[in-house]
Amino acid sequence: MKGSMIPLKLVVNDTAVSSKQAVRAVAFYKDKVLLMHLGSSDTYVLPGGSLEPEEPLEDGLRREVIEETGHEILACVKTISVLENLEGFDREHHFYRVELGKKIADASMTEEEMELEMSCRYLDLDEALDLMSVHEGTHHLSEAIQLREFIGIVHSVSLGGSQ
């Protein structure tokens, strides 16, 4: 990371502190971590996204993972929440350590995800951590986004060990 100020706050309780909620999957499949590559900005993120109104966290997680990857979730455990403020917009990201099962569907990307040129990348854990800590995407928020995801990966792995 370049060392600039990144506006993140770790949330240590389960009380929502922002009305905008998102879920992120630190997802393992066959001893690999699944990252989503956004080709339009050369940025890496975890599978996940915003919740629908009134949608429970785990339901949103399962929906996002199936939509973006086609994989079923065999098991998941919530590991950490991170409150992010980017360009004056607050969003609370809830990270889950996830064990993926087989693909049960084709990915069904939204129009926005297709514009971002989103695709799946399966990486060794060390490779994923290295990539998230030093890779510089072309979007002006790439560094902040990848730091958020790096925090989620490190915390999720430290709670459950690598698979």
N, C-alpha and C positions, 0 to 999 in steps of 0.2 A: 504494500500500500504506500502511496506517496506521502502520507503523513498529514494530510489535510484534516480539518475538523469534520467528523461524520456525526450527524445528529441522531444518535440512537440511545435508547434507554432500555435496560433490561427490566422486565416486569417479573416480580417474584411471587405474586399471588395469582389467583384465578379470577380476580375481579376485572371486568373489562374497563379500560381507561379511555377507550376511543370508540366512537360509534362505527368507524370503518374497520372491519375485521377481515383478516386474510389467514389462510392456512398454507403451510409449506411442508413438504414431505422430504425428510432425509431418508431416501428410499434405497434399500439394498436389494439387488437381484443377482443371484449367482455370484456372490462375493464381489460385486461391483456396486459403486454408487451411481445412481442415475442423476445426471444433470441435464437441464434443457439449455440448448445453445440457441441464442437469438441471433441469427445470421445477419440481420439488418444492422445490428450495432456491435456484433462480435462480443456479446455479453453472455455470461453463464448464470443461470438461476436454478433453483430447485423447483420440481413440479409443485404446482399449487396456484392459488389465486384468491380472489375476493369471494366472500360468502354472499349468498342470496339473502334477502331480508328474512329474518327469523330462522335461518337455517342453522341447525346445530353444527358445532365445529367438526366432529368426526364425519358427519354426513357430507359436509362441504369438502372435506379432505378426500373422501372416497370418490365423490363426483369429479373433482378436479383431476385426480390421478387417472381415473378411467378416461376422461375427456382428452387429456394431454398425452397419455402414454398407452392406453388400452390395457394396462395391467390391473389385475385385481389386487386388493390389499388383503394379505393373510393375517397380519397382526400390526397393531400400531400402539404407541404410547406417547403421550404429550411430554415434551422435554423442557421447553422454555418458550417464553413470549418476549417479543422485542417490540417496543414502541418506537416508531420511526416518524420523523418529521422531515419530509423532503419538499422543498419549495413551498413551505407553509401548509402542507397537507399532512395531517396525522393519520397513521394507519397502524394497527396492532397486528403483528404477524405471530401466529401460533405455530410452533415447530413440533413435528411428530417424527419419531424414529419409526420407520415403516419397513416391514418385510413384504416384498412384492411376490405375488404368485405369477402364474402364466398370463400371457396376453389373452384376454377374453373378448376383445373388440379392437377394431381399428381406431386410432386416435381420431377424435372429431374436434379439430381446432376451430376456434371462433375466427371471425374475419380479422380481428385485431391480431390474434396469434399467427395467422397466416401472413399478415403484413410484416410481422416481426421475424418471419422465416424461422419459426420455432421447430427444433428437431431434438430427438433424444440422443444422448451420449452416455455410454456406460464406461466408467473409469475406475481404476484401482483407487482406494481411499487416499493413499499418499499423493497420487497424481491429481486427484480432485482438490485436495487441500492446497497443494502447490499452485495449481491453476487459479483457484479462488483468491489466493493471497498475493499473487504477482501479476496476473493477466490484466491488461488494460484494454477495455472495450472502447468503442468510439463514441458512445452516448455520453453526454455530460454528467449523467448520474451513475454510470457503470461502476465506478469505484465504490460508491455508497451502497449500491444494490449488492455487489459481490461481497462486501464486508458483512452486510446483514446475513447473507447466506452462509458465509464462512463461520460466523458466530453460531448459527444454528447447527451446522455440521459438527463443529468441535464440541459443543455442549451435548449434542445427541449421542455422539460417539463416546464421550467421556462417561456418560451415564450407563451405557450398555455395552461398552467394548466394541471392537470391530467384529464384523461377522465373518 
